Amino acid sequence: MTITQLQYVLAVAEHKNFTLAAEKCFVTQPTLSMQIQKIEEELKILIFDRTKKPIQLTDIGQKIVNQAKNIVNEADRIKDIVEQQKGFIGGEFRLGIIPTIMPTLLPMFLNNFIKKYPKVKLLIEELNTDEIITKLKNGHLDAAIAATPLEDEKIKEIVLYFEPFVAYIPEHHAIFEKTEIEVSDLNLNEILLLQDGHCFRDGILNLCKNGSDSDQNNFQIQSGSFETLIKLADEGLGTTLLPYLHTLDLKDSDKLKLRNFKEPKPAREVSLIYPKSELKMQIIDALRSTIAGVVKGAIVFQNVQIISPLQKK
């Protein structure tokens, strides 16, 4: 039994298809099938039920896959230990970032990071939180930047900063004249939201459910971008909430429509998250220190109330 054979088993377990698994492993399908058959013959069991479409794990196969993940992770850790001992910070690093953080945070730190750590090849992917969690657990991401806490025992979190929610209130709205607002000032029925799948949307719903009895199902307009929500608000179709960093790039005329919440300001917690296996920690630490260095001047809020990014059942 070899590490490579276990990697083939994990690929088939994930993709539920021998041909696709072979493509992902960059080998021919007969080669992959033969190596998996060798393990099954050695153990005298069947890992996969090939009579089902898509291919399913047998009961014992599921246990073997769980252990194979641990073994492959530990094998990767050996390489990691050597690189850390040498003080090497480099190689491929797969980073996921949620859509409501990517456009504001990434330009702030990326240039600094690649200049300071030129041997690191960053592969950055924009993903929603559910996709990030799945890819972290499947070993397809090394780390991610997302709103937390996620309350997942298999994922570790390093808090990077707290980012307040800021209200965008168009002129002629009833609360436009207020210099600061409270959650109770908001009417969920008129808040323009991001579409399903965005944790920032879920955060707003959690925030407003605490201060309003409105029913989210009465609300109809949903969008995939803050820019669209701002334009809709300017057309008199409602109000919206923005993450603080996004407000920094608004036109001066639009900034006049921003209203901060009274302290403690409702905010999201933004963290660097990674699997409990803690591989490539030298790069994770380098990312953390780089991001901390650029955001400390932009975000200095401390008296905040963290709003959960998780959708409440």
C-alpha positions as CSV (number, residue, x, y, z in Angstrom):
1,M,0.0,0.0,0.0
2,T,1.4,3.4,-1.0
3,I,0.5,7.0,-0.4
4,T,-0.1,7.4,-4.2
5,Q,-2.6,4.5,-4.1
6,L,-4.4,6.2,-1.2
7,Q,-4.6,9.4,-3.1
8,Y,-6.2,7.5,-6.0
9,V,-8.8,6.1,-3.5
10,L,-9.5,9.6,-2.2
11,A,-10.0,10.9,-5.7
12,V,-12.5,8.3,-6.6
13,A,-14.3,8.8,-3.3
14,E,-14.6,12.5,-4.1
15,H,-15.6,12.4,-7.7
16,K,-17.5,9.1,-7.7
17,N,-16.1,8.3,-11.1
18,F,-12.9,6.4,-12.1
19,T,-12.4,8.3,-15.3
20,L,-12.8,11.8,-13.7
21,A,-10.6,10.8,-10.8
22,A,-7.9,9.6,-13.2
23,E,-8.0,13.0,-15.0
24,K,-7.6,14.8,-11.7
25,C,-4.7,12.6,-10.7
26,F,-3.1,13.0,-14.2
27,V,-2.9,9.2,-14.8
28,T,-4.8,6.9,-17.2
29,Q,-8.0,5.3,-16.0
30,P,-6.6,1.8,-16.3
31,T,-3.6,2.7,-14.1
32,L,-5.8,4.2,-11.4
33,S,-8.2,1.3,-11.5
34,M,-5.4,-1.2,-11.2
35,Q,-3.8,0.5,-8.2
36,I,-7.1,0.7,-6.4
37,Q,-7.7,-3.0,-7.2
38,K,-4.3,-3.9,-5.7
39,I,-5.3,-2.2,-2.4
40,E,-8.6,-4.1,-2.3
41,E,-6.8,-7.4,-3.0
42,E,-4.3,-6.7,-0.3
43,L,-7.0,-5.9,2.2
44,K,-9.3,-8.6,0.9
45,I,-12.3,-6.1,0.8
46,L,-14.1,-3.9,-1.7
47,I,-13.7,-0.2,-1.1
48,F,-16.2,0.8,-3.8
49,D,-19.5,-0.5,-4.9
50,R,-19.1,-0.4,-8.6
51,T,-22.6,-1.7,-9.3
52,K,-24.1,1.7,-8.4
53,K,-24.1,4.9,-10.4
54,P,-22.5,7.0,-9.4
55,I,-19.9,4.8,-7.6
56,Q,-20.5,4.5,-3.9
57,L,-18.3,3.7,-1.0
58,T,-18.9,0.4,0.9
59,D,-19.3,0.6,4.6
60,I,-15.7,-0.5,5.2
61,G,-14.7,1.7,2.3
62,Q,-15.9,4.8,4.1
63,K,-13.8,3.9,7.1
64,I,-10.8,3.4,4.9
65,V,-11.3,6.7,3.2
66,N,-11.5,8.5,6.6
67,Q,-8.2,7.0,7.6
68,A,-6.6,7.6,4.2
69,K,-7.3,11.3,4.6
70,N,-5.3,11.3,7.8
71,I,-2.5,9.3,6.3
72,V,-2.1,11.6,3.3
73,N,-2.3,14.7,5.5
74,E,0.4,13.3,7.7
75,A,2.6,12.5,4.7
76,D,2.2,16.1,3.5
77,R,3.2,17.2,7.0
78,I,6.6,15.5,6.7
79,K,7.4,17.8,3.7
80,D,6.0,20.7,5.7
81,I,8.3,20.0,8.6
82,V,11.3,19.9,6.4
83,E,10.4,23.2,4.7
84,Q,9.8,24.9,8.1
85,Q,13.1,23.6,9.4
86,K,14.8,25.1,6.4
87,G,12.9,28.4,6.8
88,F,11.5,28.0,3.4
89,I,8.4,30.0,2.6
90,G,7.3,29.1,-0.9
91,G,5.5,26.7,-3.2
92,E,1.9,26.6,-4.3
93,F,-0.7,27.9,-1.9
94,R,-4.5,27.7,-2.6
95,L,-6.4,30.6,-1.0
96,G,-10.2,31.0,-1.1
97,I,-11.9,34.4,-0.4
98,I,-15.6,35.1,-0.1
99,P,-17.0,37.6,-2.7
100,T,-17.9,40.4,-0.2
101,I,-14.2,40.5,1.0
102,M,-12.3,39.8,-2.3
103,P,-12.6,43.2,-4.1
104,T,-11.7,45.3,-1.1
105,L,-9.2,43.3,0.9
106,L,-7.2,41.6,-1.9
107,P,-5.9,44.8,-3.5
108,M,-4.8,46.0,-0.1
109,F,-2.4,43.1,0.7
110,L,-1.6,41.1,-2.5
111,N,1.1,43.3,-3.9
112,N,2.9,43.5,-0.6
113,F,2.7,39.8,-0.1
114,I,4.0,38.7,-3.5
115,K,6.9,41.2,-3.2
116,K,7.8,40.0,0.3
117,Y,7.4,36.3,-0.5
118,P,8.2,35.8,-4.2
119,K,8.7,32.1,-3.9
120,V,5.0,31.6,-3.0
121,K,2.7,30.9,-5.9
122,L,-0.7,32.1,-4.7
123,L,-3.7,30.5,-6.4
124,I,-6.7,32.6,-5.4
125,E,-10.3,31.6,-5.9
126,E,-13.5,33.5,-5.1
127,L,-15.9,31.2,-3.4
128,N,-18.9,31.4,-1.1
129,T,-18.5,30.2,2.5
130,D,-20.1,26.8,1.9
131,E,-17.8,26.1,-1.0
132,I,-14.8,27.2,1.0
133,I,-15.6,24.9,3.9
134,T,-16.1,21.9,1.5
135,K,-12.8,22.6,-0.3
136,L,-10.9,23.0,2.9
137,K,-12.1,19.7,4.2
138,N,-11.4,18.0,0.9
139,G,-7.9,19.3,0.7
140,H,-8.5,21.6,-2.3
141,L,-7.7,24.8,-0.4
142,D,-4.9,25.5,2.0
143,A,-6.6,28.4,3.7
144,A,-9.4,31.0,3.1
145,I,-10.5,34.4,4.2
146,A,-14.1,34.5,5.4
147,A,-16.6,35.9,7.9
148,T,-16.5,34.0,11.2
149,P,-17.2,32.4,13.6
150,L,-18.1,29.3,11.6
151,E,-18.5,26.9,14.5
152,D,-16.9,24.1,12.7
153,E,-14.6,21.8,14.8
154,K,-12.6,20.8,11.8
155,I,-11.6,24.4,10.9
156,K,-9.3,26.8,12.8
157,E,-9.8,30.5,12.7
158,I,-7.3,33.4,13.2
159,V,-9.2,36.7,13.5
160,L,-7.8,39.4,11.2
161,Y,-10.2,42.3,11.9
162,F,-13.7,43.4,12.8
163,E,-15.5,45.2,10.0
164,P,-18.6,47.3,10.9
165,F,-21.9,47.3,8.9
166,V,-22.6,50.8,7.5
167,A,-26.0,51.8,6.3
168,Y,-26.6,53.5,2.9
169,I,-29.6,55.7,3.3
170,P,-30.8,57.6,0.2
171,E,-32.0,61.2,0.4
172,H,-35.7,61.8,1.3
173,H,-35.7,58.6,3.4
174,A,-37.2,59.0,6.9
175,I,-33.9,58.4,8.7
176,F,-31.7,60.3,6.3
177,E,-31.3,63.3,8.7
178,K,-30.0,61.1,11.5
179,T,-26.2,61.3,12.0
180,E,-26.1,57.8,13.7
181,I,-28.6,55.0,13.6
182,E,-29.7,52.0,15.6
183,V,-30.8,48.6,14.4
184,S,-34.4,49.5,15.5
185,D,-34.4,52.3,12.8
186,L,-34.2,49.7,10.1
187,N,-37.1,48.0,8.4
188,L,-36.1,44.6,7.0
189,N,-38.8,44.8,4.3
190,E,-37.1,47.8,2.7
191,I,-33.4,46.6,3.0
192,L,-31.9,45.6,-0.3
193,L,-30.1,42.3,0.1
194,L,-27.5,40.3,-1.6
195,Q,-28.8,37.1,-3.1
196,D,-28.8,33.7,-1.3
197,G,-25.4,32.2,-0.7
198,H,-23.7,35.3,0.6
199,C,-22.9,35.2,4.3
200,F,-23.1,39.0,4.4
201,R,-26.8,38.7,3.5
202,D,-27.2,36.2,6.4
203,G,-25.5,38.6,8.7
204,I,-27.9,41.4,7.8
205,L,-30.9,39.0,8.4
206,N,-29.5,38.0,11.8
207,L,-28.9,41.6,12.7
208,C,-32.3,42.8,11.7
209,K,-34.2,39.9,13.2
210,N,-32.8,41.0,16.5
211,G,-34.4,44.4,16.2
212,S,-37.4,43.8,13.9
213,D,-40.3,41.4,13.5
214,S,-40.3,41.8,9.7
215,D,-40.6,38.7,7.6
216,Q,-37.8,38.3,5.1
217,N,-40.1,36.5,2.7
218,N,-41.9,39.8,2.0
219,F,-38.8,41.1,0.4
220,Q,-38.4,40.7,-3.4
221,I,-35.3,42.5,-4.8
222,Q,-32.0,40.7,-4.4
223,S,-28.7,41.3,-6.2
224,G,-25.3,39.8,-6.5
225,S,-23.3,43.1,-6.1
226,F,-23.2,46.1,-3.7
227,E,-23.0,48.4,-6.7
228,T,-26.4,47.3,-7.9
229,L,-27.9,47.6,-4.4
230,I,-26.6,51.2,-4.1
231,K,-28.1,52.1,-7.5
232,L,-31.5,50.6,-6.5
233,A,-31.4,52.5,-3.2
234,D,-30.7,55.7,-5.1
235,E,-33.8,55.0,-7.2
236,G,-35.9,55.0,-4.0
237,L,-36.4,51.3,-3.8
238,G,-35.0,51.0,-0.3
239,T,-31.9,51.1,1.9
240,T,-28.9,48.8,2.1
241,L,-26.1,47.8,4.4
242,L,-22.4,47.7,3.3
243,P,-19.2,46.4,4.8
244,Y,-17.0,49.3,6.0
245,L,-14.1,48.7,3.6
246,H,-16.5,48.8,0.6
247,T,-17.5,52.4,1.7
248,L,-14.0,53.7,1.3
249,D,-14.2,53.5,-2.5
250,L,-17.5,55.2,-2.8
251,K,-17.9,58.6,-4.6
252,D,-18.0,61.6,-2.3
253,S,-21.6,62.2,-3.2
254,D,-22.5,58.6,-2.1
255,K,-20.5,58.9,1.1
256,L,-22.9,61.6,2.2
257,K,-25.6,58.9,2.3
258,L,-23.7,56.7,4.7
259,R,-24.8,56.4,8.3
260,N,-22.8,54.6,11.0
261,F,-24.5,52.6,13.8
262,K,-24.2,53.7,17.4
263,E,-21.7,51.8,19.5
264,P,-21.4,49.0,20.0
265,K,-21.4,48.9,16.2
266,P,-22.7,45.7,14.5
267,A,-19.8,44.2,12.7
268,R,-18.6,41.0,11.0
269,E,-15.5,39.2,12.2
270,V,-13.1,38.5,9.3
271,S,-10.7,35.6,9.8
272,L,-8.0,33.6,8.1
273,I,-9.3,30.0,8.3
274,Y,-7.6,26.7,7.6
275,P,-7.9,22.9,8.3
276,K,-7.0,21.5,11.7
277,S,-4.2,19.6,10.0
278,E,-2.3,22.9,10.1
279,L,-0.2,22.3,6.9
280,K,1.8,25.1,5.3
281,M,1.6,27.2,8.6
282,Q,4.6,29.2,7.6
283,I,2.7,30.6,4.6
284,I,-0.5,31.1,6.7
285,D,1.5,33.1,9.3
286,A,3.1,35.1,6.5
287,L,-0.4,35.9,5.1
288,R,-1.7,36.8,8.6
289,S,1.2,39.2,9.3
290,T,0.9,40.9,5.9
291,I,-2.8,41.4,6.1
292,A,-2.5,42.7,9.7
293,G,0.0,45.2,8.6
294,V,-2.2,46.8,5.9
295,V,-5.6,46.7,7.7
296,K,-4.5,48.1,11.0
297,G,-4.5,51.6,9.6
298,A,-7.8,51.2,7.7
299,I,-9.8,49.4,10.4
300,V,-9.4,50.5,14.0
301,F,-12.8,49.7,15.4
302,Q,-12.9,47.9,18.8
303,N,-16.3,48.6,20.4
304,V,-18.3,46.3,18.1
305,Q,-21.0,43.6,18.3
306,I,-20.1,40.6,16.2
307,I,-23.0,39.4,14.1
308,S,-23.0,35.7,13.1
309,P,-22.5,35.0,9.4
310,L,-24.4,31.7,9.7
311,Q,-27.9,31.3,8.5
312,K,-30.2,30.8,11.4
313,K,-32.6,27.8,11.1
